Amino acid sequence: MVTFGQAARPIRGLVASADSGGEPWKLDDGIWRPRDSDRLAAAVQATKPMAENARTLAHMWLIAEPPQVTATRAGRRIGVSQARDVEKRVHQLRQLDDYVGGQDTHAMVAAELVATAALLRDAAYTEEVGRRLLVAIGELAQVAGWVTSDAGHHAEAERYYLAGIRAAHAGGDAAGAANNLSSLAYQVANVGDAREAVTIAKSACVGARRAASATVRALLAERVAWAEARAGDAAAAERALGTVEEQYEHRRPADDPIWVYWLDEGEIDIMAGRVWTQLRRPLRAVPILERATAGYGEETGRETGLYLTWLAESLLQANEVERAAEAATRALRLSRKAGSSRVTERLLLLRAKLAEFPGVAEVDAFQEEAGVEG
């Protein structure tokens, strides 16, 4: 966690921008006091992340001492309202990930996880409040794992996912435990043994089959499909994609946990397109990815850039070299503010693949622009 003494100038500027009623905050003789943390934390919590404010909000979060720290410092008994505040903060960090890459957010999410775990350890509370804190820690650990993996720190991300599984299980949240486990499967599929990832992803599905909503089951099946695709099993991947569609058709939003808000038909199409690209089936992948990426804009630069890299790869598999280079160039430009190791790695892969086609104008333009930035 960044302290006032460590980063005085940036904090003063951000405090001035985090206004209440339009007036800049003023520090007493330039000294950062607990009440300043409280006010800034309240302002951060009250602000909904959007494309326009997400990066600033991320930095504000770093300098605002979590209210969990104040609660434990005071040694007081905490109740439902404090647990609710923790839950709101977890969801806001989750929403920040829609707009800001893991390289910019993993440190703040890790700090929030430490503060919330300390609250669980040091404060006094009822059994119900304790259960809610455990569930919140499970959700927060999943966010920490996700953004830390996006920042390229895979061993650290694995530790967060495993901690999240334990916390969610202890809090009676089988769906949350499964989300952590399947998130770990997704990482293992990308950077480890794909067959092991299949086993992990399927275990998550089995563990949550009675407790998870239909939308959550669709999400868990998506990660099975991806692991199967990485393992090269086209038939199993296709069956898993069928399960995704079947479960999503039976969704009841009222039954869903808040953390599955982002899964919609567009995201499901993106995963299907990625699966078919991974399996080198461009006739299936290209139409899906073209349709799906058309619904994403620059406000979600990391996601749009990432998905465009898959479109570019599928177009390349279809021998549409010029169009592949154009999609790769769009992804490259969006990656400049993505803060995501995943996007960077995908672009490096595309550079290598497109290097096989020198002399194509669109390819040369992409390689030149990528070379300047890389």
C-alpha positions as CSV (number, residue, x, y, z in Angstrom):
1,M,0.0,0.0,0.0
2,V,1.3,3.4,-0.9
3,T,1.6,5.8,2.0
4,F,1.3,9.6,2.0
5,G,5.0,10.0,2.7
6,Q,6.0,7.7,-0.1
7,A,4.1,9.5,-2.8
8,A,3.1,12.9,-1.6
9,R,2.9,14.7,-4.9
10,P,0.7,12.3,-6.7
11,I,-1.6,11.9,-3.7
12,R,-2.1,15.7,-3.3
13,G,-3.1,15.9,-6.9
14,L,-5.5,13.0,-6.6
15,V,-7.0,14.2,-3.4
16,A,-7.7,17.6,-5.0
17,S,-9.5,15.7,-7.8
18,A,-11.6,13.6,-5.5
19,D,-14.0,16.3,-4.5
20,S,-17.1,16.4,-2.5
21,G,-19.6,19.0,-3.7
22,G,-17.1,20.3,-6.2
23,E,-14.6,21.7,-3.7
24,P,-11.1,20.2,-3.5
25,W,-10.1,18.6,-0.3
26,K,-7.5,20.4,1.8
27,L,-5.1,18.6,4.1
28,D,-4.3,20.2,7.5
29,D,-0.9,21.6,7.1
30,G,-0.2,19.1,4.3
31,I,-0.5,16.2,6.8
32,W,-2.4,13.0,5.8
33,R,-4.7,12.1,8.7
34,P,-7.1,9.1,9.3
35,R,-10.1,11.1,8.5
36,D,-8.6,11.9,5.1
37,S,-8.4,8.2,4.4
38,D,-12.0,7.8,5.5
39,R,-13.2,10.6,3.2
40,L,-11.2,9.4,0.2
41,A,-12.2,5.8,0.8
42,A,-15.9,6.9,0.9
43,A,-15.5,8.9,-2.3
44,V,-13.8,6.0,-4.1
45,Q,-16.5,3.6,-3.0
46,A,-19.2,5.9,-4.2
47,T,-17.8,6.2,-7.7
48,K,-18.9,3.7,-10.3
49,P,-16.0,2.6,-12.5
50,M,-16.3,3.7,-16.1
51,A,-14.0,3.9,-19.0
52,E,-13.5,7.7,-18.4
53,N,-12.5,7.4,-14.7
54,A,-11.2,3.9,-14.2
55,R,-7.5,4.7,-14.4
56,T,-7.8,7.6,-12.0
57,L,-10.0,5.6,-9.7
58,A,-7.5,2.8,-9.6
59,H,-4.8,5.2,-8.4
60,M,-7.2,6.8,-5.9
61,W,-7.8,3.4,-4.4
62,L,-4.1,2.9,-3.8
63,I,-3.9,5.9,-1.6
64,A,-7.1,5.4,0.4
65,E,-6.6,3.4,3.5
66,P,-9.3,0.6,3.5
67,P,-12.0,1.1,6.1
68,Q,-11.2,-2.5,7.2
69,V,-7.9,-1.0,8.7
70,T,-9.8,1.6,10.6
71,A,-12.2,-1.0,12.0
72,T,-9.4,-3.2,13.3
73,R,-7.3,-0.3,14.6
74,A,-10.3,0.9,16.6
75,G,-10.7,-2.7,17.9
76,R,-14.4,-2.4,17.6
77,R,-17.1,-5.0,16.9
78,I,-18.2,-4.9,13.3
79,G,-21.7,-5.6,12.0
80,V,-23.6,-6.1,8.8
81,S,-23.1,-2.6,7.5
82,Q,-19.3,-3.0,7.6
83,A,-19.6,-6.4,5.9
84,R,-21.8,-4.8,3.3
85,D,-19.1,-2.1,2.7
86,V,-16.5,-4.8,2.1
87,E,-18.7,-6.5,-0.4
88,K,-19.3,-3.3,-2.3
89,R,-15.6,-2.6,-2.5
90,V,-14.9,-6.1,-3.8
91,H,-17.4,-5.6,-6.6
92,Q,-16.0,-2.2,-7.5
93,L,-12.5,-3.7,-7.8
94,R,-14.1,-6.3,-10.0
95,Q,-15.7,-3.6,-12.2
96,L,-12.4,-1.8,-12.5
97,D,-11.0,-4.9,-14.2
98,D,-13.4,-4.2,-17.0
99,Y,-11.4,-1.1,-17.9
100,V,-7.9,-1.3,-16.4
101,G,-5.4,-4.1,-17.0
102,G,-3.8,-6.2,-14.2
103,Q,-0.5,-4.4,-14.4
104,D,-2.2,-1.3,-13.0
105,T,-4.5,-3.0,-10.5
106,H,-2.9,-6.2,-9.0
107,A,-1.1,-4.3,-6.3
108,M,-4.2,-2.5,-5.0
109,V,-6.3,-5.7,-5.1
110,A,-3.6,-7.6,-3.2
111,A,-3.5,-4.8,-0.6
112,E,-7.3,-4.9,-0.3
113,L,-7.1,-8.7,0.3
114,V,-4.6,-8.3,3.0
115,A,-6.7,-5.6,4.8
116,T,-9.9,-7.7,4.6
117,A,-8.1,-10.8,5.8
118,A,-6.8,-8.8,8.8
119,L,-10.4,-7.7,9.5
120,L,-11.5,-11.3,9.6
121,R,-8.6,-12.1,12.0
122,D,-8.7,-9.1,14.4
123,A,-12.2,-7.8,14.6
124,A,-15.1,-9.1,16.6
125,Y,-18.3,-10.1,14.8
126,T,-21.2,-12.5,14.8
127,E,-21.1,-15.9,13.0
128,E,-23.2,-14.4,10.1
129,V,-20.9,-11.5,9.6
130,G,-17.9,-13.8,9.7
131,R,-19.5,-15.9,7.0
132,R,-20.1,-12.9,4.8
133,L,-16.5,-11.8,5.3
134,L,-15.2,-15.3,4.3
135,V,-17.4,-15.2,1.2
136,A,-16.1,-11.7,0.3
137,I,-12.5,-12.8,0.8
138,G,-13.2,-15.7,-1.5
139,E,-14.5,-13.3,-4.2
140,L,-11.6,-10.9,-3.6
141,A,-9.0,-13.6,-3.9
142,Q,-10.5,-14.6,-7.3
143,V,-10.2,-11.0,-8.5
144,A,-6.7,-10.8,-7.1
145,G,-5.8,-14.0,-8.9
146,W,-7.3,-12.8,-12.2
147,V,-5.6,-9.5,-12.3
148,T,-2.3,-10.9,-11.0
149,S,-2.4,-13.5,-13.7
150,D,-3.2,-10.7,-16.2
151,A,-0.1,-8.9,-15.0
152,G,2.0,-12.1,-15.7
153,H,2.6,-13.2,-12.1
154,H,1.3,-16.7,-12.4
155,A,2.7,-18.4,-9.3
156,E,1.3,-15.5,-7.1
157,A,-2.1,-15.8,-8.9
158,E,-2.2,-19.5,-8.1
159,R,-1.7,-18.8,-4.4
160,Y,-4.6,-16.3,-4.5
161,Y,-6.9,-18.7,-6.2
162,L,-6.1,-21.5,-3.7
163,A,-6.7,-19.1,-0.8
164,G,-10.0,-18.1,-2.4
165,I,-11.1,-21.7,-2.7
166,R,-10.5,-22.2,1.1
167,A,-12.2,-19.0,2.1
168,A,-15.3,-19.6,-0.1
169,H,-15.6,-23.1,1.1
170,A,-15.3,-22.0,4.8
171,G,-18.0,-19.4,4.1
172,G,-20.3,-22.0,2.6
173,D,-20.0,-20.5,-0.9
174,A,-19.6,-23.5,-3.2
175,A,-20.2,-21.4,-6.4
176,G,-17.4,-19.0,-5.3
177,A,-15.0,-21.8,-4.6
178,A,-15.8,-23.3,-8.0
179,N,-15.2,-19.9,-9.6
180,N,-11.7,-19.7,-8.0
181,L,-11.0,-23.3,-9.1
182,S,-12.1,-22.8,-12.7
183,S,-10.1,-19.5,-12.9
184,L,-7.1,-21.5,-11.8
185,A,-7.9,-24.1,-14.6
186,Y,-8.0,-21.2,-17.1
187,Q,-4.5,-20.1,-16.1
188,V,-3.1,-23.6,-16.1
189,A,-4.6,-24.2,-19.6
190,N,-2.7,-21.1,-20.8
191,V,0.6,-21.5,-19.1
192,G,0.8,-25.1,-17.9
193,D,-0.4,-28.6,-18.6
194,A,-3.7,-28.5,-20.5
195,R,-4.7,-32.0,-19.5
196,E,-4.3,-31.0,-15.8
197,A,-6.4,-27.9,-16.6
198,V,-9.2,-30.1,-18.0
199,T,-9.3,-32.1,-14.7
200,I,-9.3,-28.9,-12.6
201,A,-12.0,-27.3,-14.7
202,K,-14.2,-30.4,-14.6
203,S,-13.7,-30.6,-10.8
204,A,-15.1,-27.1,-10.5
205,C,-18.2,-28.0,-12.5
206,V,-18.8,-31.1,-10.3
207,G,-18.2,-29.2,-7.1
208,A,-20.8,-26.5,-7.9
209,R,-23.4,-28.6,-9.8
210,R,-26.0,-28.3,-7.0
211,A,-25.1,-24.9,-5.6
212,A,-24.4,-22.8,-8.8
213,S,-26.9,-20.9,-10.9
214,A,-27.4,-21.8,-14.6
215,T,-25.3,-18.7,-15.5
216,V,-22.5,-19.8,-13.3
217,R,-22.6,-23.3,-14.7
218,A,-22.3,-21.8,-18.1
219,L,-19.2,-19.9,-17.1
220,L,-17.7,-23.0,-15.6
221,A,-18.4,-25.0,-18.7
222,E,-16.7,-22.3,-20.8
223,R,-13.5,-22.9,-19.0
224,V,-13.8,-26.6,-19.6
225,A,-14.2,-25.9,-23.3
226,W,-11.1,-23.7,-23.3
227,A,-9.0,-26.3,-21.4
228,E,-10.2,-29.0,-23.8
229,A,-9.3,-26.9,-26.8
230,R,-5.9,-26.2,-25.4
231,A,-5.5,-30.0,-24.9
232,G,-6.5,-30.5,-28.6
233,D,-9.7,-32.4,-28.0
234,A,-12.1,-30.9,-30.5
235,A,-15.0,-33.2,-29.7
236,A,-14.9,-32.6,-26.0
237,A,-14.5,-28.8,-26.5
238,E,-17.6,-28.8,-28.7
239,R,-19.6,-30.7,-26.1
240,A,-18.6,-28.2,-23.5
241,L,-19.6,-25.3,-25.7
242,G,-23.0,-27.0,-26.1
243,T,-23.3,-27.2,-22.3
244,V,-22.5,-23.5,-22.2
245,E,-25.4,-22.6,-24.5
246,E,-27.8,-25.0,-22.8
247,Q,-27.1,-23.6,-19.4
248,Y,-27.2,-20.0,-20.5
249,E,-30.6,-20.5,-22.1
250,H,-31.9,-21.6,-18.7
251,R,-30.4,-18.7,-16.8
252,R,-32.4,-16.8,-14.1
253,P,-30.7,-13.6,-13.3
254,A,-32.3,-13.4,-9.9
255,D,-30.4,-16.5,-8.9
256,D,-27.0,-15.2,-10.1
257,P,-24.2,-14.1,-7.8
258,I,-23.1,-10.5,-8.5
259,W,-19.7,-11.6,-9.9
260,V,-21.1,-13.3,-13.0
261,Y,-22.6,-10.0,-14.3
262,W,-20.2,-9.8,-17.2
263,L,-21.1,-13.1,-18.9
264,D,-23.5,-12.4,-21.8
265,E,-24.1,-13.7,-25.3
266,G,-21.2,-11.6,-26.7
267,E,-18.7,-13.1,-24.2
268,I,-20.0,-16.6,-24.9
269,D,-19.5,-16.0,-28.7
270,I,-16.0,-14.7,-28.0
271,M,-15.0,-17.9,-26.1
272,A,-16.5,-20.1,-28.8
273,G,-14.5,-18.2,-31.4
274,R,-11.3,-18.5,-29.4
275,V,-11.9,-22.3,-29.0
276,W,-12.3,-22.8,-32.7
277,T,-9.2,-20.7,-33.4
278,Q,-7.2,-22.7,-30.9
279,L,-8.4,-25.8,-32.7
280,R,-7.6,-24.3,-36.1
281,R,-11.1,-24.3,-37.4
282,P,-11.2,-20.8,-39.0
283,L,-14.4,-21.4,-41.0
284,R,-16.2,-21.6,-37.6
285,A,-14.1,-19.1,-35.8
286,V,-14.0,-16.1,-38.2
287,P,-17.7,-15.4,-38.5
288,I,-18.2,-15.7,-34.7
289,L,-15.3,-13.5,-33.8
290,E,-16.2,-10.9,-36.5
291,R,-19.7,-10.6,-35.2
292,A,-18.6,-10.6,-31.5
293,T,-15.8,-8.1,-31.8
294,A,-18.0,-5.6,-33.6
295,G,-19.8,-5.1,-30.2
296,Y,-16.6,-4.0,-28.4
297,G,-15.2,-0.6,-28.4
298,E,-12.1,1.4,-27.3
299,E,-13.6,2.0,-23.8
300,T,-12.8,-1.7,-23.0
301,G,-9.4,-1.5,-24.7
302,R,-7.8,-4.5,-23.1
303,E,-10.7,-6.9,-23.8
304,T,-11.2,-5.5,-27.3
305,G,-7.5,-5.7,-28.1
306,L,-7.3,-9.2,-26.7
307,Y,-10.3,-10.4,-28.7
308,L,-9.0,-8.8,-31.9
309,T,-5.8,-10.9,-31.6
310,W,-7.9,-14.0,-31.8
311,L,-9.8,-12.6,-34.8
312,A,-6.4,-11.9,-36.4
313,E,-5.2,-15.4,-35.8
314,S,-8.3,-17.0,-37.1
315,L,-8.1,-14.8,-40.3
316,L,-4.5,-15.9,-40.7
317,Q,-5.5,-19.5,-40.5
318,A,-8.1,-18.8,-43.3
319,N,-5.2,-17.3,-45.4
320,E,-6.8,-13.8,-45.1
321,V,-3.4,-12.3,-44.4
322,E,-4.2,-8.6,-45.2
323,R,-7.3,-8.7,-43.0
324,A,-5.4,-10.5,-40.2
325,A,-2.7,-7.8,-40.2
326,E,-5.4,-5.0,-40.1
327,A,-7.0,-6.7,-37.1
328,A,-3.6,-7.1,-35.4
329,T,-2.9,-3.4,-36.0
330,R,-6.1,-2.4,-34.3
331,A,-5.2,-4.7,-31.4
332,L,-1.7,-3.2,-31.2
333,R,-3.1,0.3,-30.9
334,L,-5.6,-0.6,-28.2
335,S,-2.8,-2.4,-26.3
336,R,-1.0,0.8,-25.6
337,K,-3.1,1.5,-22.5
338,A,-4.2,-2.0,-21.8
339,G,-1.7,-2.8,-19.0
340,S,-2.1,-6.5,-19.8
341,S,0.6,-9.1,-20.2
342,R,-1.9,-11.3,-21.9
343,V,-2.4,-8.8,-24.7
344,T,1.3,-8.3,-25.0
345,E,2.0,-12.0,-25.3
346,R,-0.7,-12.4,-27.9
347,L,0.7,-9.6,-30.0
348,L,4.2,-11.1,-29.8
349,L,2.7,-14.4,-31.1
350,L,1.0,-12.5,-34.0
351,R,4.3,-10.7,-34.9
352,A,6.0,-14.1,-35.2
353,K,3.2,-15.6,-37.4
354,L,2.9,-12.5,-39.6
355,A,6.6,-12.4,-40.1
356,E,6.1,-15.3,-42.5
357,F,4.5,-12.9,-44.9
358,P,7.0,-10.1,-45.7
359,G,6.1,-7.8,-48.6
360,V,2.4,-7.7,-47.8
361,A,1.7,-4.0,-47.3
362,E,-0.6,-4.5,-44.3
363,V,1.8,-6.9,-42.7
364,D,4.8,-4.6,-43.2
365,A,2.8,-1.7,-41.7
366,F,1.9,-3.8,-38.6
367,Q,5.5,-5.0,-38.1
368,E,6.8,-1.5,-38.5
369,E,4.4,-0.1,-35.9
370,A,5.0,-3.0,-33.5
371,G,8.7,-2.7,-33.9
372,V,8.6,1.0,-32.9
373,E,6.7,0.2,-29.7
374,G,8.5,-3.1,-28.9
